[in-house]
Amino acid sequence: MRTLFWLLTLFALAVGVSLAFGDNNGYVLIALPPWRAEVSLNFFVVVLVLGFVLGYVLLRFLVHTLHLPRTVRVYRARRRHEMANRALHDAMLQLYEGRYGHALKNAARAHAAGEAQALSALLAARAAHFLRDAVREKEWLDQAAEHDAEAQSARLMTEAELHIEARRFETALAALGAMQEKGRRQIAALRLALRAHRELGHWEDVLRVARQLERAQGMTQEGAAPLKLRAHQEALRARAGDAPALAAYWQAIPAQERYVPQLAATAARVLIDAGDGPLAQRVIESQLEEAWDSELAELYADCHGGDMLARIASAEKWLVRQPHDARLLLVLGRLCRVQQLWGKAQSYFEASLAVKPNQDAHAELAALFDQLGRHEEANQSYRNAAALCVRPSLSA
């Protein structure tokens, strides 16, 4: 249809020209003394149109010729840009493919061509890092630092990642600290900081960063809980032997983080070792009120000091709820033996053995018989304990 339209237009134009000039008898007189020239009007119009077209073509050719150097420069610049862009694209692809040598060459080519110099320098630094070329890695990171106005955060994050992968954790934290000074707290940066602090054993910083990530929804509660537990445990162990410091730290732990059996067990052990049995007793009691844990209950007998009869009464209340817990029965036997309630102690040890034969209960029963002068029974209990030595003890 388009071709038919143009054909009809051309025919209409031909008809119009024929009607306009077919019967035209006009002429044009050109006088240039001493010469005179007379031509038909139709011929003059044709010559005028052709002259205009020819002049226009010559003028365009002249303009194009004059602009040819600039056009060539623009073309070459465009070609360089296209080649540099292609090199940058190839460098990124090759980096993910694991072709680090090619990635380094293409990133260097893109940087030399001035194409996204910050990005190309960071790509080159990553490629050099994977090639274990520390010298070129540092050179390219320095090159990237020259473009901090363009990509400072990207450069600092890349530095931190590369330092952590190379186990240079202190240097990584320095880079992350520079980001924090700029007021930038990204979830990715917090994750890197968490890893660095954990590897360095900065447990109080691990706790702080884990809480920040949890608040920023960069980590689930389930994911943060083991980290916070380990951080609290290590912080308690670091204060071992200092009962006031242990008490202060324990009181400072938020309630939702405190009621964890493993943490309570760690706190109880270090408090017992520090000589603060009453606080260890309270820690165990408060935790067992929240959730029962047999291993934690076993530490109850090691809490020295305080009202022993009250502790026996508390343990007997637990026994109502946990009547078949061999560890709890063993704890009650130990408490009663310390209080010189010999009959009750023997019955509790025997009840523990009835629930689950174990080396610890046999050994405790043997010690009790020795105290009572019942040496034959004590020897039999020692033999029973020795027979179970190849099996895991109750406290193992």
TORMIMI-444113 format. One record per residue (C-alpha): residue in three letters; x, y, z. Coordinates in nm, 2 decimals. Example, Ala and Ser with C-alpha at 12.3 -4.5 7.8 and 13.67 -1.06 7.14 Angstrom:
    r       u       v       w
  ALA    1.23   -0.45    0.78
  SER    1.37   -0.11    0.71
END
This chain:
    r       u       v       w
  MET    0.00    0.00    0.00
  ARG    0.28    0.24    0.08
  THR    0.44    0.18   -0.26
  LEU    0.11    0.23   -0.44
  PHE    0.06    0.55   -0.26
  TRP    0.40    0.69   -0.36
  LEU    0.34    0.58   -0.72
  LEU    0.01    0.77   -0.73
  THR    0.18    1.07   -0.57
  LEU    0.45    1.07   -0.84
  PHE    0.20    1.04   -1.12
  ALA    0.00    1.33   -0.98
  LEU    0.31    1.54   -0.96
  ALA    0.40    1.46   -1.32
  VAL    0.05    1.56   -1.43
  GLY    0.07    1.88   -1.23
  VAL    0.41    1.97   -1.38
  SER    0.28    1.89   -1.73
  LEU   -0.02    2.12   -1.69
  ALA    0.19    2.40   -1.54
  PHE    0.46    2.40   -1.80
  GLY    0.31    2.24   -2.11
  ASP    0.16    2.55   -2.26
  ASN    0.40    2.79   -2.11
  ASN    0.55    3.02   -2.38
  GLY    0.73    3.25   -2.14
  TYR    1.11    3.31   -2.17
  VAL    1.39    3.46   -1.97
  LEU    1.62    3.72   -2.11
  ILE    1.97    3.74   -1.97
  ALA    2.16    4.05   -2.07
  LEU    2.53    4.08   -2.00
  PRO    2.66    4.35   -2.24
  PRO    2.77    4.29   -2.50
  TRP    2.60    3.95   -2.47
  ARG    2.23    3.87   -2.46
  ALA    2.08    3.52   -2.40
  GLU    1.72    3.43   -2.43
  VAL    1.60    3.09   -2.29
  SER    1.26    2.94   -2.23
  LEU    1.11    2.98   -1.88
  ASN    1.08    2.61   -1.85
  PHE    1.44    2.55   -1.92
  PHE    1.54    2.82   -1.68
  VAL    1.33    2.67   -1.40
  VAL    1.49    2.33   -1.46
  VAL    1.84    2.47   -1.46
  LEU    1.76    2.67   -1.14
  VAL    1.63    2.37   -0.96
  LEU    1.93    2.15   -1.07
  GLY    2.17    2.43   -0.97
  PHE    2.01    2.45   -0.63
  VAL    2.03    2.08   -0.58
  LEU    2.40    2.07   -0.70
  GLY    2.49    2.36   -0.48
  TYR    2.33    2.20   -0.18
  VAL    2.52    1.87   -0.24
  LEU    2.85    2.05   -0.28
  LEU    2.79    2.25    0.03
  ARG    2.71    1.94    0.23
  PHE    3.01    1.77    0.09
  LEU    3.23    2.07    0.20
  VAL    3.08    2.08    0.55
  HIS    3.13    1.70    0.58
  THR    3.49    1.73    0.47
  LEU    3.56    2.01    0.72
  HIS    3.40    1.81    1.00
  LEU    3.57    1.48    0.90
  PRO    3.85    1.50    1.17
  ARG    3.60    1.56    1.45
  THR    3.38    1.28    1.31
  VAL    3.68    1.05    1.31
  ARG    3.76    1.14    1.67
  VAL    3.40    1.08    1.78
  TYR    3.40    0.75    1.61
  ARG    3.72    0.64    1.76
  ALA    3.61    0.75    2.11
  ARG    3.28    0.56    2.06
  ARG    3.48    0.25    1.96
  ARG    3.71    0.29    2.26
  HIS    3.41    0.32    2.49
  GLU    3.24    0.02    2.33
  MET    3.56   -0.19    2.36
  ALA    3.61   -0.07    2.72
  ASN    3.25   -0.15    2.81
  ARG    3.29   -0.49    2.65
  ALA    3.61   -0.55    2.85
  LEU    3.44   -0.45    3.17
  HIS    3.15   -0.68    3.09
  ASP    3.39   -0.97    3.02
  ALA    3.58   -0.90    3.34
  MET    3.27   -0.93    3.55
  LEU    3.16   -1.25    3.37
  GLN    3.50   -1.41    3.39
  LEU    3.53   -1.32    3.76
  TYR    3.21   -1.52    3.83
  GLU    3.33   -1.80    3.60
  GLY    3.65   -1.83    3.81
  ARG    3.88   -1.72    3.52
  TYR    4.06   -1.48    3.74
  GLY    4.36   -1.42    3.51
  HIS    4.14   -1.31    3.22
  ALA    3.92   -1.11    3.45
  LEU    4.22   -0.92    3.58
  LYS    4.34   -0.84    3.23
  ASN    4.00   -0.72    3.11
  ALA    3.94   -0.51    3.42
  ALA    4.29   -0.35    3.38
  ARG    4.20   -0.28    3.01
  ALA    3.87   -0.12    3.11
  HIS    4.04    0.09    3.38
  ALA    4.31    0.21    3.13
  ALA    4.03    0.32    2.89
  GLY    3.86    0.52    3.16
  GLU    3.55    0.31    3.17
  ALA    3.39    0.30    3.53
  GLN    3.74    0.32    3.68
  ALA    3.62    0.26    4.04
  LEU    3.43   -0.05    3.94
  SER    3.70   -0.18    3.71
  ALA    3.97   -0.13    3.99
  LEU    3.76   -0.32    4.24
  LEU    3.71   -0.60    3.99
  ALA    4.08   -0.62    3.93
  ALA    4.15   -0.62    4.31
  ARG    3.91   -0.91    4.36
  ALA    4.07   -1.10    4.07
  ALA    4.42   -1.04    4.21
  HIS    4.29   -1.16    4.55
  PHE    4.17   -1.49    4.41
  LEU    4.50   -1.53    4.23
  ARG    4.67   -1.48    4.57
  ASP    4.87   -1.18    4.43
  ALA    4.87   -0.96    4.74
  VAL    5.09   -0.69    4.57
  ARG    4.85   -0.63    4.28
  GLU    4.55   -0.66    4.51
  LYS    4.69   -0.37    4.71
  GLU    4.78   -0.17    4.40
  TRP    4.43   -0.20    4.26
  LEU    4.27   -0.11    4.60
  ASP    4.48    0.20    4.61
  GLN    4.37    0.28    4.25
  ALA    4.01    0.24    4.37
  ALA    4.07    0.47    4.66
  GLU    4.15    0.75    4.41
  HIS    3.78    0.74    4.31
  ASP    3.63    0.75    4.66
  ALA    3.40    1.03    4.56
  GLU    3.24    0.79    4.32
  ALA    3.24    0.46    4.52
  GLN    3.39    0.49    4.87
  SER    3.14    0.25    5.03
  ALA    3.20   -0.01    4.76
  ARG    3.57    0.02    4.81
  LEU    3.55   -0.02    5.19
  MET    3.32   -0.31    5.16
  THR    3.54   -0.48    4.91
  GLU    3.85   -0.42    5.13
  ALA    3.67   -0.57    5.43
  GLU    3.55   -0.88    5.24
  LEU    3.90   -0.94    5.10
  HIS    4.07   -0.89    5.43
  ILE    3.83   -1.13    5.61
  GLU    3.88   -1.40    5.34
  ALA    4.25   -1.36    5.39
  ARG    4.19   -1.38    5.77
  ARG    4.32   -1.03    5.83
  PHE    4.04   -0.95    6.07
  GLU    4.18   -0.65    6.24
  THR    4.24   -0.48    5.90
  ALA    3.89   -0.57    5.80
  LEU    3.74   -0.41    6.11
  ALA    3.94   -0.09    6.04
  ALA    3.78   -0.07    5.70
  LEU    3.43   -0.13    5.85
  GLY    3.50    0.13    6.11
  ALA    3.58    0.38    5.84
  MET    3.23    0.31    5.69
  GLN    3.07    0.35    6.03
  GLU    3.24    0.69    6.07
  LYS    3.07    0.80    5.75
  GLY    2.73    0.71    5.92
  ARG    2.67    0.40    5.69
  ARG    2.55    0.10    5.87
  GLN    2.46   -0.16    5.61
  ILE    2.34   -0.51    5.70
  ALA    2.62   -0.66    5.48
  ALA    2.88   -0.46    5.67
  LEU    2.73   -0.58    6.01
  ARG    2.75   -0.94    5.89
  LEU    3.12   -0.89    5.80
  ALA    3.19   -0.72    6.14
  LEU    3.01   -1.01    6.32
  ARG    3.24   -1.27    6.15
  ALA    3.55   -1.07    6.22
  HIS    3.46   -1.02    6.59
  ARG    3.37   -1.38    6.63
  GLU    3.70   -1.50    6.48
  LEU    3.90   -1.26    6.70
  GLY    3.71   -1.36    7.01
  HIS    3.55   -1.02    7.08
  TRP    3.25   -1.17    7.23
  GLU    3.10   -0.85    7.37
  ASP    3.12   -0.70    7.02
  VAL    2.97   -1.02    6.88
  LEU    2.67   -0.98    7.12
  ARG    2.63   -0.61    7.02
  VAL    2.64   -0.67    6.65
  ALA    2.41   -0.98    6.67
  ARG    2.15   -0.76    6.84
  GLN    2.19   -0.49    6.58
  LEU    2.14   -0.74    6.30
  GLU    1.84   -0.89    6.48
  ARG    1.68   -0.54    6.51
  ALA    1.75   -0.46    6.15
  GLN    1.60   -0.79    6.04
  GLY    1.93   -0.90    5.90
  MET    1.92   -1.21    6.11
  THR    1.64   -1.42    6.25
  GLN    1.59   -1.48    6.62
  GLU    1.68   -1.84    6.57
  GLY    2.00   -1.75    6.39
  ALA    2.10   -1.49    6.65
  ALA    2.03   -1.71    6.95
  PRO    2.33   -1.94    6.93
  LEU    2.56   -1.64    6.87
  LYS    2.42   -1.46    7.17
  LEU    2.44   -1.77    7.38
  ARG    2.81   -1.83    7.29
  ALA    2.89   -1.46    7.35
  HIS    2.73   -1.47    7.70
  GLN    2.91   -1.79    7.79
  GLU    3.25   -1.66    7.68
  ALA    3.19   -1.33    7.87
  LEU    3.10   -1.53    8.19
  ARG    3.41   -1.74    8.15
  ALA    3.62   -1.43    8.10
  ARG    3.51   -1.32    8.45
  ALA    3.58   -1.65    8.61
  GLY    3.70   -1.61    8.97
  ASP    3.55   -1.27    9.01
  ALA    3.22   -1.33    9.19
  PRO    3.10   -0.96    9.20
  ALA    3.17   -0.92    8.82
  LEU    2.99   -1.24    8.75
  ALA    2.69   -1.13    8.95
  ALA    2.68   -0.79    8.78
  TYR    2.71   -0.94    8.43
  TRP    2.44   -1.20    8.50
  GLN    2.20   -0.93    8.63
  ALA    2.26   -0.72    8.31
  ILE    2.16   -1.00    8.07
  PRO    1.81   -0.93    7.94
  ALA    1.54   -1.18    8.06
  GLN    1.47   -1.31    7.71
  GLU    1.84   -1.40    7.67
  ARG    1.90   -1.53    8.02
  TYR    1.65   -1.82    8.04
  VAL    1.85   -2.07    7.83
  PRO    1.96   -2.39    8.00
  GLN    2.31   -2.39    7.85
  LEU    2.37   -2.04    7.96
  ALA    2.24   -2.10    8.31
  ALA    2.46   -2.41    8.34
  THR    2.77   -2.20    8.24
  ALA    2.68   -1.93    8.48
  ALA    2.62   -2.18    8.76
  ARG    2.96   -2.35    8.70
  VAL    3.16   -2.02    8.70
  LEU    2.97   -1.90    9.01
  ILE    3.04   -2.22    9.19
  ASP    3.41   -2.20    9.10
  ALA    3.41   -1.84    9.22
  GLY    3.27   -1.94    9.55
  ASP    2.92   -1.78    9.50
  GLY    2.71   -2.09    9.56
  PRO    2.39   -1.90    9.67
  LEU    2.38   -1.70    9.35
  ALA    2.45   -2.02    9.15
  GLN    2.16   -2.18    9.34
  ARG    1.92   -1.90    9.25
  VAL    2.03   -1.91    8.88
  ILE    1.96   -2.28    8.87
  GLU    1.62   -2.25    9.05
  SER    1.50   -1.96    8.83
  GLN    1.60   -2.15    8.51
  LEU    1.43   -2.48    8.62
  GLU    1.11   -2.29    8.70
  GLU    1.11   -2.18    8.34
  ALA    1.21   -2.51    8.18
  TRP    1.33   -2.84    8.31
  ASP    1.69   -2.95    8.23
  SER    1.84   -3.26    8.40
  GLU    2.20   -3.16    8.34
  LEU    2.14   -2.82    8.50
  ALA    1.97   -2.98    8.79
  GLU    2.27   -3.20    8.85
  LEU    2.48   -2.89    8.93
  TYR    2.24   -2.81    9.22
  ALA    2.43   -3.04    9.45
  ASP    2.75   -2.85    9.39
  CYS    2.62   -2.52    9.52
  HIS    2.79   -2.49    9.85
  GLY    2.66   -2.27   10.13
  GLY    2.31   -2.15   10.21
  ASP    2.02   -2.34   10.37
  MET    2.07   -2.70   10.28
  LEU    1.73   -2.81   10.40
  ALA    1.56   -2.55   10.19
  ARG    1.75   -2.68    9.89
  ILE    1.64   -3.04    9.96
  ALA    1.28   -2.92    9.99
  SER    1.31   -2.74    9.65
  ALA    1.46   -3.05    9.49
  GLU    1.18   -3.27    9.63
  LYS    0.92   -3.04    9.48
  TRP    1.09   -3.09    9.14
  LEU    1.08   -3.46    9.20
  VAL    0.70   -3.45    9.22
  ARG    0.71   -3.32    8.86
  GLN    1.00   -3.53    8.74
  PRO    0.97   -3.86    8.94
  HIS    1.17   -4.07    8.69
  ASP    1.47   -3.83    8.65
  ALA    1.78   -4.03    8.75
  ARG    2.00   -3.72    8.77
  LEU    1.75   -3.54    9.01
  LEU    1.74   -3.85    9.23
  LEU    2.12   -3.85    9.24
  VAL    2.12   -3.48    9.33
  LEU    1.88   -3.54    9.62
  GLY    2.10   -3.83    9.74
  ARG    2.41   -3.60    9.74
  LEU    2.23   -3.32    9.93
  CYS    2.10   -3.56   10.19
  ARG    2.44   -3.72   10.24
  VAL    2.59   -3.37   10.30
  GLN    2.31   -3.31   10.55
  GLN    2.39   -3.65   10.70
  LEU    2.04   -3.78   10.63
  TRP    2.19   -4.12   10.56
  GLY    1.87   -4.32   10.51
  LYS    1.72   -4.07   10.27
  ALA    2.05   -4.04   10.08
  GLN    2.07   -4.42   10.04
  SER    1.71   -4.44    9.92
  TYR    1.76   -4.17    9.66
  PHE    2.09   -4.33    9.53
  GLU    1.91   -4.66    9.50
  ALA    1.61   -4.50    9.33
  SER    1.85   -4.34    9.08
  LEU    2.00   -4.68    9.00
  ALA    1.66   -4.83    8.96
  VAL    1.57   -4.57    8.70
  LYS    1.90   -4.59    8.52
  PRO    2.21   -4.79    8.63
  ASN    2.50   -4.54    8.63
  GLN    2.85   -4.52    8.76
  ASP    2.80   -4.20    8.95
  ALA    2.52   -4.33    9.17
  HIS    2.72   -4.65    9.25
  ALA    3.02   -4.44    9.35
  GLU    2.81   -4.21    9.57
  LEU    2.65   -4.51    9.73
  ALA    2.99   -4.67    9.80
  ALA    3.11   -4.34    9.96
  LEU    2.80   -4.34   10.18
  PHE    2.86   -4.70   10.29
  ASP    3.22   -4.61   10.37
  GLN    3.11   -4.32   10.59
  LEU    2.87   -4.56   10.77
  GLY    3.14   -4.82   10.82
  ARG    2.96   -5.07   10.60
  HIS    3.27   -5.17   10.41
  GLU    3.15   -5.49   10.24
  GLU    2.85   -5.31   10.09
  ALA    3.09   -5.02    9.99
  ASN    3.32   -5.27    9.81
  GLN    3.03   -5.42    9.63
  SER    2.92   -5.07    9.51
  TYR    3.27   -4.99    9.40
  ARG    3.28   -5.31    9.20
  ASN    2.94   -5.22    9.04
  ALA    3.08   -4.88    8.95
  ALA    3.39   -5.04    8.80
  ALA    3.17   -5.27    8.59
  LEU    3.00   -4.97    8.44
  CYS    3.32   -4.78    8.37
  VAL    3.32   -4.88    8.00
  ARG    2.98   -4.72    7.96
  PRO    2.92   -4.34    7.96
  SER    2.86   -4.21    8.31
  LEU    2.54   -4.03    8.40
  SER    2.72   -3.69    8.40
  ALA    2.91   -3.75    8.08
END
